[in-house]
Amino acid sequence: MDSLLFLCARRVVAQRPLPSVPTHLYPVLFQVAFLDGRPLVLRDLVASWPSPVLDFQRLVGRQELLGDHPCTDYVKAVIQAMVAQLKRELEEPGVESSLRVLDMIRLPAGITTSFSTEALAKACREVSIHQWEFQRRRSKRHKGSSGGAMAAAAPQPPGVDVHTDLFVDRISYRILRDALHDGGAGSLRIKCREFKANQISALGIVTLLESLDPSCLRRVELVFNNLGLTELLVILPHLSRFPQLRSLVLEDDNVKDRRTTPESAVGIQWVARHLRMLPSLRELKLRSTQFSGNLRQILCDLQAPLESLKLVLCSLVPDDLTFLSQSFHAPALKRLHLSDDRVSEGLLEPLQLLLEETSASLLYLNLRYCDMNDSDLKALLPTILRCSRLRFLGLYKNPLSTAALKDLLQKTLELPDLHLVVYPIPMDCYKQPQQENNGDRERDEELFAAAKAEFSQILANSGRTDFIWTDNPNDHKDLDYFSL
């Protein structure tokens, strides 16, 4: 049920133009205008916003407030209102809003980063073009007079900084490139916190990175269809201009074998050298076989220990995990994600050693697709139980039995901070593979239901109402490094 304040605010925003209201009522008026779909009222509120900052997350970021409310049109309305106000400030000296920062980080659910990226890029271009045309008209009016110099030197309005995350792909690349190129000196400036590029060429990524404000970027995530050492050596030198860069994600969607050859060893040395130039780096996510056997060389000389490490499809060898267990990274790791490696192929013992060294700090452990069987888990479980601060454990898609999982559940319930475990469907809950299905195994729903009933009974007997035990890896939001 809506509060009395909310009901009164709803009556106020039904009027246009808005009556004069105290500044402390602007947030609730904004919420109501947003929820009721009143873009013209949103425009009026933005134009007269009484404080320097408008923060979307604080105003309308709560899911319980929005429910399934459609948001994209109203986010766009706020952006357009800001554009209109900046145009007015340029055209009418003396007209100036208090708004100086629009915080679009952590937008409401349903607003994708790709949508906000494109909408903001278009807005930046619109403001830049208007600013250029205004200056051209002004110069023409004063052409041939001493006022020409005065016009050129006329002060510009202070403008607005937009704090946001950016996602760019081949479709949005050109408009974002142009917006970033024009926006640095414009009155609408993008301040990127997290930058993600998907299937953009290495040179294209460099162009965008060179146009980003270096002061606030904390994460760069690059997903390639063909990430090789050549591409890395084009991009990595340009990351050193970001002193606050804490998280770097390098993913190769092409899973072909790229293990290091004598010819590529020099390239690995240069990768390591460029990573050493990132003083704030605390999280590294790698997905490529070219890092197989090279973790020692890549990570040994970083300026500070990593707190989060994700290695997917890296074809790890025992020496990689042995190095990690002996490195200065191990005692600092809060988040460890190893995926698509076979624990049974010489990795079990170095993995045990690594977990022993991380046990005092580790909060998140994900060992999905590691081909871990019952005996592997039995050997590893005592070490896992020593990770007393663990909050998340992922064992999805490992060939484990119902009996092994019941033992795991009973013992991990003793970890006080562990609240989420993603377990694999037990191997004994599959039907025998059929030849006509190319050997694929079909889940036996009756057997799986019986296994889940046993799991539920163990949970009920434990009294741990805060403990989530699920077979669905997409059921819950992953613990991001910056949320740990």
C-alpha positions as CSV (number, residue, x, y, z in Angstrom):
1,M,0.0,0.0,0.0
2,D,1.3,3.5,-0.9
3,S,2.2,5.9,1.9
4,L,0.4,9.1,2.4
5,L,3.4,11.0,1.0
6,F,3.4,8.9,-2.1
7,L,-0.3,9.5,-2.7
8,C,0.1,13.3,-2.2
9,A,3.1,13.3,-4.6
10,R,0.9,11.5,-7.2
11,R,-1.6,14.4,-7.0
12,V,1.2,16.9,-7.4
13,V,2.7,15.3,-10.5
14,A,-0.8,15.2,-12.1
15,Q,-0.5,19.0,-12.5
16,R,1.5,20.7,-15.2
17,P,3.3,23.0,-14.8
18,L,4.4,21.7,-11.5
19,P,3.6,24.0,-8.5
20,S,6.5,25.3,-6.4
21,V,7.5,22.6,-4.0
22,P,10.2,22.3,-1.2
23,T,13.5,20.8,-2.4
24,H,13.2,17.8,-0.1
25,L,10.2,16.6,-2.0
26,Y,11.9,16.3,-5.4
27,P,13.1,12.6,-4.8
28,V,9.5,11.3,-4.1
29,L,8.1,13.4,-7.0
30,F,10.7,11.9,-9.3
31,Q,9.8,8.4,-8.1
32,V,6.1,8.9,-8.8
33,A,6.7,10.6,-12.2
34,F,8.9,7.7,-13.2
35,L,6.5,5.0,-12.0
36,D,3.4,6.7,-13.5
37,G,5.1,7.3,-16.8
38,R,5.1,11.1,-17.0
39,P,8.0,12.0,-19.2
40,L,7.1,15.7,-19.3
41,V,7.0,15.9,-15.6
42,L,10.4,14.2,-15.4
43,R,11.7,16.8,-17.8
44,D,10.5,19.6,-15.6
45,L,12.0,18.0,-12.5
46,V,15.4,17.5,-14.2
47,A,15.4,21.1,-15.4
48,S,14.9,22.4,-11.8
49,W,16.7,19.6,-9.9
50,P,17.8,21.3,-6.7
51,S,20.9,19.3,-5.9
52,P,24.1,18.7,-7.9
53,V,23.6,14.9,-8.1
54,L,20.7,12.8,-9.5
55,D,21.2,9.2,-8.6
56,F,19.0,6.6,-10.4
57,Q,19.9,3.8,-8.0
58,R,19.0,5.8,-4.9
59,L,15.7,7.1,-6.4
60,V,14.2,4.2,-8.4
61,G,16.7,1.3,-8.1
62,R,14.8,-0.8,-5.6
63,Q,13.2,-3.8,-7.2
64,E,10.3,-3.9,-4.7
65,L,9.5,-0.3,-5.7
66,L,9.5,-1.0,-9.5
67,G,8.2,-4.5,-9.7
68,D,7.7,-5.3,-13.4
69,H,7.3,-1.7,-14.3
70,P,8.7,-0.9,-17.8
71,C,11.5,1.6,-17.4
72,T,13.3,2.2,-20.8
73,D,11.1,5.0,-22.0
74,Y,11.4,6.9,-18.8
75,V,15.1,6.5,-18.5
76,K,15.3,7.9,-22.1
77,A,13.0,10.7,-21.0
78,V,15.4,11.7,-18.2
79,I,18.3,11.7,-20.7
80,Q,16.4,13.8,-23.2
81,A,15.4,16.2,-20.4
82,M,19.1,16.6,-19.5
83,V,19.9,17.3,-23.2
84,A,17.1,19.9,-23.4
85,Q,18.4,21.6,-20.3
86,L,22.0,21.7,-21.6
87,K,20.8,23.2,-24.9
88,R,18.8,25.8,-23.0
89,E,21.8,26.7,-20.8
90,L,23.9,27.2,-23.9
91,E,21.3,29.4,-25.7
92,E,20.1,31.4,-22.7
93,P,23.0,32.8,-20.6
94,G,22.0,33.0,-16.9
95,V,19.8,30.0,-17.1
96,E,21.6,27.3,-15.1
97,S,20.5,24.1,-13.4
98,S,22.1,22.9,-10.2
99,L,22.5,19.4,-11.7
100,R,26.1,18.5,-12.4
101,V,26.2,14.7,-12.1
102,L,23.7,12.2,-13.4
103,D,24.6,8.8,-11.9
104,M,23.3,6.0,-14.1
105,I,25.3,3.2,-12.5
106,R,23.2,0.2,-11.3
107,L,20.1,1.2,-13.3
108,P,16.8,-0.5,-12.5
109,A,16.3,-4.1,-13.5
110,G,15.3,-4.4,-17.1
111,I,17.6,-1.6,-18.3
112,T,20.5,-3.2,-20.1
113,T,23.9,-1.6,-20.2
114,S,23.7,-1.8,-24.0
115,F,20.5,0.3,-24.0
116,S,21.9,3.0,-21.7
117,T,25.2,3.1,-23.7
118,E,23.4,3.7,-27.0
119,A,21.0,6.2,-25.4
120,L,23.8,8.2,-23.8
121,A,26.0,8.1,-26.9
122,K,23.2,9.5,-29.0
123,A,22.6,12.2,-26.3
124,C,26.3,13.2,-26.3
125,R,26.3,13.5,-30.0
126,E,23.2,15.6,-30.0
127,V,24.6,18.0,-27.4
128,S,28.0,18.2,-29.2
129,I,26.4,18.9,-32.6
130,H,24.1,21.6,-31.1
131,Q,27.1,23.1,-29.3
132,W,29.1,23.2,-32.5
133,E,26.2,24.7,-34.5
134,F,25.6,27.3,-31.8
135,Q,29.3,28.4,-31.9
136,R,29.1,28.6,-35.7
137,R,26.0,30.8,-35.6
138,R,27.6,33.0,-32.9
139,S,30.8,33.4,-34.9
140,K,28.8,34.3,-38.1
141,R,26.9,37.0,-36.2
142,H,30.1,38.6,-35.0
143,K,32.1,38.0,-38.1
144,G,34.3,41.0,-39.0
145,S,33.8,42.7,-35.7
146,S,35.8,42.7,-32.5
147,G,33.0,40.7,-31.0
148,G,34.3,37.7,-33.0
149,A,37.1,37.2,-30.6
150,M,34.7,37.7,-27.7
151,A,32.3,35.1,-29.1
152,A,35.0,32.6,-29.4
153,A,36.1,33.2,-25.8
154,A,32.5,33.2,-24.4
155,P,32.3,30.9,-21.3
156,Q,30.6,27.6,-21.7
157,P,28.0,26.3,-19.2
158,P,29.6,23.9,-16.7
159,G,27.7,20.9,-18.2
160,V,26.9,17.5,-16.7
161,D,29.0,14.4,-16.0
162,V,27.2,11.1,-16.5
163,H,28.6,8.3,-14.4
164,T,27.8,5.0,-16.1
165,D,28.9,1.6,-17.3
166,L,29.4,1.1,-21.0
167,F,28.8,-1.9,-23.3
168,V,29.9,-1.7,-26.9
169,D,29.5,-4.2,-29.8
170,R,29.8,-3.9,-33.5
171,I,26.4,-2.2,-33.7
172,S,27.0,0.6,-31.2
173,Y,30.7,1.0,-31.8
174,R,30.6,3.9,-34.2
175,I,28.2,6.1,-32.3
176,L,30.0,5.5,-29.0
177,R,33.4,6.3,-30.7
178,D,32.0,9.6,-32.0
179,A,30.3,10.5,-28.7
180,L,33.5,9.9,-26.7
181,H,35.6,11.7,-29.2
182,D,33.3,14.8,-29.1
183,G,32.3,14.6,-25.5
184,G,35.5,15.3,-23.7
185,A,35.3,19.0,-24.3
186,G,31.5,19.1,-24.5
187,S,28.9,19.9,-21.9
188,L,27.7,16.3,-21.6
189,R,30.6,14.1,-20.5
190,I,30.6,10.3,-20.0
191,K,32.5,9.1,-17.0
192,C,32.8,5.3,-17.5
193,R,33.1,3.0,-14.4
194,E,33.1,-0.4,-16.2
195,F,33.8,-0.9,-19.9
196,K,32.8,-4.0,-21.7
197,A,33.6,-4.6,-25.4
198,N,32.2,-7.6,-27.3
199,Q,33.7,-8.7,-30.7
200,I,35.4,-5.3,-31.4
201,S,38.8,-5.3,-33.1
202,A,41.9,-4.6,-31.1
203,L,42.4,-1.2,-32.8
204,G,38.8,-0.3,-32.2
205,I,39.1,-1.0,-28.5
206,V,42.3,1.1,-28.4
207,T,40.4,4.0,-30.0
208,L,37.6,3.8,-27.3
209,L,40.1,3.4,-24.4
210,E,42.0,6.5,-25.5
211,S,38.8,8.5,-25.4
212,L,37.7,7.4,-21.9
213,D,38.3,9.6,-18.8
214,P,41.2,7.9,-17.0
215,S,40.1,8.9,-13.5
216,C,37.2,6.6,-12.8
217,L,37.5,3.4,-14.8
218,R,37.7,0.3,-12.5
219,R,37.0,-2.6,-14.8
220,V,37.7,-3.5,-18.5
221,E,36.1,-6.6,-19.9
222,L,37.1,-7.7,-23.4
223,V,35.4,-10.6,-25.2
224,F,36.9,-11.7,-28.5
225,N,36.1,-14.2,-31.2
226,N,39.8,-14.6,-31.7
227,L,41.9,-13.3,-28.8
228,G,45.6,-13.9,-29.5
229,L,48.9,-12.5,-28.2
230,T,48.9,-10.1,-31.2
231,E,45.6,-8.5,-30.1
232,L,46.7,-8.5,-26.4
233,L,49.9,-6.7,-27.2
234,V,48.0,-4.0,-29.1
235,I,45.6,-3.4,-26.2
236,L,47.4,-3.9,-23.0
237,P,49.8,-0.9,-23.3
238,H,46.8,1.5,-23.3
239,L,45.5,0.2,-19.9
240,S,48.3,1.8,-17.9
241,R,46.6,5.2,-18.2
242,F,43.8,4.1,-15.9
243,P,45.2,4.3,-12.3
244,Q,42.0,3.0,-10.7
245,L,41.7,-0.1,-12.9
246,R,41.1,-3.0,-10.5
247,S,39.5,-5.7,-12.7
248,L,40.6,-7.0,-16.0
249,V,38.7,-9.6,-18.0
250,L,40.2,-11.2,-21.2
251,E,38.0,-13.8,-22.8
252,D,38.5,-15.8,-26.0
253,D,35.3,-17.3,-27.4
254,N,37.4,-19.4,-29.8
255,V,38.3,-22.5,-27.8
256,K,41.0,-23.8,-30.2
257,D,44.2,-24.9,-28.7
258,R,46.6,-21.9,-28.4
259,R,49.2,-23.3,-26.0
260,T,52.5,-21.5,-25.9
261,T,55.1,-22.3,-28.5
262,P,58.7,-21.2,-28.4
263,E,57.8,-18.5,-30.9
264,S,55.0,-17.1,-28.6
265,A,57.0,-17.2,-25.4
266,V,58.3,-13.6,-26.0
267,G,54.7,-12.4,-26.4
268,I,53.9,-13.9,-23.0
269,Q,56.8,-12.0,-21.5
270,W,55.4,-8.7,-22.9
271,V,51.9,-9.6,-21.6
272,A,53.4,-10.0,-18.1
273,R,55.3,-6.7,-18.4
274,H,52.2,-4.8,-19.3
275,L,50.2,-6.3,-16.5
276,R,52.9,-5.2,-14.1
277,M,52.1,-1.6,-15.1
278,L,48.6,-1.8,-13.5
279,P,49.2,-0.8,-9.9
280,S,45.6,-1.2,-8.7
281,L,44.8,-4.5,-10.4
282,R,43.1,-6.9,-7.9
283,E,40.9,-9.1,-10.2
284,L,42.0,-11.0,-13.3
285,K,39.7,-13.2,-15.4
286,L,41.3,-15.2,-18.2
287,R,39.8,-17.5,-20.8
288,S,42.2,-18.9,-23.3
289,T,44.5,-22.0,-23.6
290,Q,47.4,-19.7,-24.5
291,F,47.9,-19.1,-20.7
292,S,48.4,-22.9,-20.1
293,G,51.7,-23.4,-18.1
294,N,52.3,-19.6,-18.1
295,L,50.7,-18.4,-14.8
296,R,54.0,-18.1,-13.0
297,Q,55.4,-15.9,-15.7
298,I,52.3,-13.8,-16.0
299,L,51.4,-13.3,-12.4
300,C,54.7,-13.4,-10.4
301,D,55.6,-9.8,-10.7
302,L,52.3,-8.0,-10.3
303,Q,52.6,-4.9,-8.1
304,A,50.0,-6.2,-5.6
305,P,48.4,-9.6,-4.8
306,L,45.2,-10.5,-6.7
307,E,42.0,-10.9,-4.6
308,S,40.0,-12.5,-7.4
309,L,41.1,-14.9,-10.0
310,K,39.0,-16.7,-12.7
311,L,40.5,-19.2,-15.1
312,V,38.2,-20.8,-17.7
313,L,39.3,-23.1,-20.4
314,C,43.0,-22.3,-19.7
315,S,44.2,-25.9,-19.8
316,L,45.9,-25.6,-16.5
317,V,48.9,-27.8,-15.7
318,P,50.0,-28.8,-12.2
319,D,52.8,-26.2,-12.2
320,D,50.2,-23.4,-12.6
321,L,48.3,-24.3,-9.4
322,T,51.6,-25.1,-7.6
323,F,52.8,-21.6,-8.4
324,L,49.6,-20.1,-7.2
325,S,49.7,-22.0,-3.9
326,Q,53.3,-20.7,-3.3
327,S,52.7,-17.1,-4.5
328,F,51.8,-14.0,-2.6
329,H,48.4,-14.1,-4.3
330,A,47.1,-17.2,-2.4
331,P,46.7,-15.6,1.1
332,A,44.9,-12.6,-0.4
333,L,42.4,-14.5,-2.7
334,K,38.8,-13.8,-1.8
335,R,37.4,-15.2,-5.0
336,L,38.6,-18.3,-7.0
337,H,36.9,-19.7,-10.1
338,L,38.5,-22.6,-11.9
339,S,36.5,-24.1,-14.7
340,D,36.8,-26.7,-17.5
341,D,39.9,-28.4,-16.2
342,R,40.3,-32.0,-15.2
343,V,41.1,-32.2,-11.5
344,S,41.9,-35.9,-11.9
345,E,44.8,-35.1,-14.3
346,G,47.4,-34.1,-11.8
347,L,45.6,-31.0,-10.5
348,L,44.1,-32.4,-7.3
349,E,47.1,-32.2,-5.0
350,P,48.2,-28.7,-6.1
351,L,44.5,-27.6,-5.8
352,Q,44.5,-28.9,-2.2
353,L,47.6,-26.9,-1.5
354,L,46.1,-23.8,-3.0
355,L,42.9,-24.0,-1.0
356,E,44.9,-24.5,2.2
357,E,46.8,-21.3,1.5
358,T,43.6,-19.4,0.7
359,S,41.5,-20.8,3.5
360,A,41.7,-17.7,5.8
361,S,40.6,-15.3,3.1
362,L,38.4,-17.3,0.5
363,L,34.8,-16.2,0.3
364,Y,33.9,-17.6,-3.1
365,L,34.9,-20.9,-4.7
366,N,33.7,-22.2,-8.0
367,L,34.9,-25.5,-9.4
368,R,32.4,-26.1,-12.2
369,Y,33.1,-28.5,-15.1
370,C,36.2,-29.8,-13.4
371,D,35.5,-33.5,-13.9
372,M,35.6,-34.0,-10.2
373,N,34.4,-37.5,-9.1
374,D,33.5,-38.8,-5.6
375,S,37.0,-39.7,-4.6
376,D,38.3,-36.3,-5.7
377,L,35.7,-34.5,-3.7
378,K,36.4,-36.8,-0.7
379,A,40.0,-35.8,-0.8
380,L,39.3,-32.1,-1.3
381,L,36.4,-31.7,1.2
382,P,38.5,-31.4,4.4
383,T,40.4,-28.5,2.8
384,I,37.2,-26.9,1.7
385,L,35.8,-27.1,5.2
386,R,38.9,-25.2,6.5
387,C,37.7,-22.2,4.4
388,S,35.8,-20.9,7.3
389,R,34.7,-17.6,5.7
390,L,33.3,-19.3,2.5
391,R,30.0,-17.8,1.3
392,F,29.6,-19.5,-2.1
393,L,30.6,-23.0,-3.3
394,G,30.0,-24.0,-7.0
395,L,30.4,-27.6,-8.2
396,Y,28.1,-27.5,-11.2
397,K,28.5,-30.2,-13.9
398,N,30.9,-32.5,-11.9
399,P,30.3,-36.2,-12.0
400,L,29.2,-36.7,-8.4
401,S,26.8,-39.2,-6.8
402,T,23.9,-38.6,-4.5
403,A,25.8,-40.1,-1.6
404,A,28.7,-37.8,-2.1
405,L,26.5,-34.8,-2.4
406,K,24.6,-35.7,0.8
407,D,27.9,-36.0,2.6
408,L,28.9,-32.6,1.2
409,L,25.7,-31.0,2.3
410,Q,25.8,-32.3,5.8
411,K,29.4,-31.2,6.3
412,T,29.2,-27.8,4.6
413,L,26.2,-26.9,6.8
414,E,28.8,-26.4,9.5
415,L,30.3,-23.4,7.7
416,P,28.5,-20.4,9.3
417,D,29.0,-17.9,6.4
418,L,28.2,-20.4,3.6
419,H,24.8,-19.4,2.2
420,L,24.8,-20.7,-1.4
421,V,25.9,-24.0,-2.9
422,V,25.3,-24.9,-6.6
423,Y,25.5,-28.7,-6.9
424,P,25.5,-30.9,-10.0
425,I,22.7,-33.3,-10.9
426,P,23.9,-36.6,-9.4
427,M,25.2,-39.1,-11.8
428,D,22.9,-41.8,-10.5
429,C,19.9,-39.6,-11.4
430,Y,20.5,-40.1,-15.1
431,K,19.1,-42.7,-17.4
432,Q,21.5,-44.9,-19.3
433,P,22.6,-43.2,-22.6
434,Q,20.8,-44.1,-25.7
435,Q,22.6,-44.8,-28.9
436,E,20.1,-42.8,-30.9
437,N,20.9,-39.8,-28.7
438,N,24.6,-39.9,-29.5
439,G,25.4,-41.1,-26.1
440,D,23.8,-38.1,-24.3
441,R,22.3,-38.9,-20.9
442,E,18.8,-38.0,-20.0
443,R,17.8,-37.0,-16.5
444,D,15.6,-39.5,-14.6
445,E,13.1,-37.1,-13.1
446,E,11.8,-39.6,-10.6
447,L,15.3,-40.4,-9.2
448,F,16.2,-36.7,-9.2
449,A,13.0,-35.8,-7.3
450,A,13.9,-38.5,-4.7
451,A,17.5,-37.1,-4.3
452,K,16.2,-33.6,-3.9
453,A,13.8,-34.8,-1.2
454,E,16.7,-36.3,0.7
455,F,18.6,-33.0,0.4
456,S,15.6,-31.0,1.6
457,Q,15.2,-33.3,4.6
458,I,18.9,-32.7,5.6
459,L,18.4,-29.0,5.2
460,A,15.2,-29.1,7.3
461,N,16.9,-31.1,10.1
462,S,19.8,-28.6,10.2
463,G,17.6,-25.6,11.0
464,R,19.7,-23.5,8.5
465,T,17.0,-21.4,6.9
466,D,19.6,-19.1,5.3
467,F,21.2,-21.9,3.4
468,I,20.4,-22.2,-0.4
469,W,21.2,-25.6,-2.0
470,T,20.4,-25.5,-5.7
471,D,21.2,-27.3,-9.0
472,N,20.4,-24.2,-11.0
473,P,23.6,-22.0,-11.6
474,N,21.4,-19.2,-13.0
475,D,19.1,-19.1,-10.0
476,H,21.0,-16.5,-8.1
477,K,23.1,-13.5,-8.9
478,D,26.8,-14.3,-8.9
479,L,28.9,-12.7,-6.2
480,D,30.8,-10.0,-8.0
481,Y,34.3,-9.1,-6.8
482,F,33.2,-5.5,-6.0
483,S,30.4,-6.8,-3.8
484,L,32.6,-9.0,-1.7
